[in-house]
Amino acid sequence: MRAVHFTEYGPSSVLRVGEVPEPHAGPGEIRVAVRASGVTPADAYVRAGRFRDWMPLPLPHVPGVDAAGVVDEVGAGVSGVRPGDEVFGVTELARLGGANAAYAVLAAWAPKPAALSWAEAGGAAANVETATRVLDRLGVGAGTRLLIEGAAGGVGTVAIQLAVARGATVTGTASPRNHEFVASLGATPTTYGPGLADRVPGGVDAVLDCAGSGSLPDLVKLAGSPDRVVTIADLDAAAHGVHLSRSGGGPGADPQALHGLTIAVDLAGQGRFRVPIAAEFPLEQAAAAHDLIESRHARGKIVLTA
């Protein structure tokens, strides 16, 4: 089958599109004919080899952890879904990828909301899982004052909506050109950088750092304690007493928050959830998609279309 893959770790130029063996659904899994799949910062980290010490992968490796498509294989023990159903979901953690291809095996899924396009659904699942995992860890609920650092990115845009749906009050940092966009999702926008505490005069109860821009000392000070801050992007989090949340397996990984997929489906049906798309690329332009995700300037989710 056609798939994005790499045979060695390195920059985006190591990505190729070509034929690789087809995967098949095992017990508890389904396979989909992919219509769209997501590109995440974790995909770029894996490609660059930043995770190889704690999670070595057989090469060639197909990146991509989330996708949307039409079911064409149903594994043993799976019920409630059949070939022809439209779904979105995530791949098995042990694979840490496999979605940027013509066919992908999903380990967790939900029905594709009619309100979401294929591109939106293809880029939804990983960000929904990540945002839900962190919001759960921080105990975000009604009345929580949440700050999201890097609110205009893929996870940030989803986290705003899920937090608002829980009854939280959200402030999101973003560049001025993205303030109107952040506000449209339900957050109060502000600029990032020095003096942030002065721009959030009421203080915050919890912080989600999606940016990884070195601001953790200021975020901890603003939240009042390192245990009220969770980052998904700063690999030096431990030096500041902050938890780095990831769910790719290995030491220190968090359990997945897959219940977030059902929540997103319900909210989408109510018109309260969308997936802002920063850019769509064909599989052949996967390297450009990785370059954009590594630039940290994407507004929303980056997806590949099969």
HUHU-V487529 format. One record per run of one state. SS is the DSSP state (H for helix, E for strand, L for the rest). FROM is the first residue (numbers start at 1). LEN is the number of residues. If there is no record, write none. Layout:
ss=(SS & SS)
from=(FROM & FROM)
len=(LEN & LEN)
This chain:
ss=(L & E & L & H & L & E & L & E & L & H & L & E & L & E & L & E & L & E & L & E & L & E & L & H & L & H & L & E & L & E & H & L & E & L & H & L & E & L & H & L & E & L & H & L & H & E & L & H & L & E & L & H & L & E & H & L & E & L)
from=(1 & 2 & 7 & 12 & 15 & 16 & 20 & 30 & 40 & 41 & 49 & 61 & 62 & 66 & 75 & 86 & 91 & 101 & 102 & 103 & 107 & 108 & 112 & 118 & 123 & 125 & 139 & 145 & 150 & 153 & 154 & 166 & 169 & 174 & 176 & 185 & 188 & 191 & 196 & 200 & 206 & 210 & 216 & 224 & 226 & 229 & 232 & 237 & 241 & 243 & 245 & 259 & 270 & 277 & 283 & 296 & 300 & 306)
len=(1 & 5 & 5 & 3 & 1 & 4 & 10 & 10 & 1 & 8 & 12 & 1 & 4 & 9 & 11 & 5 & 10 & 1 & 1 & 4 & 1 & 4 & 6 & 5 & 2 & 14 & 6 & 5 & 3 & 1 & 12 & 3 & 5 & 2 & 9 & 3 & 3 & 5 & 4 & 6 & 4 & 6 & 8 & 2 & 3 & 3 & 5 & 4 & 2 & 2 & 14 & 11 & 7 & 6 & 13 & 4 & 6 & 1)
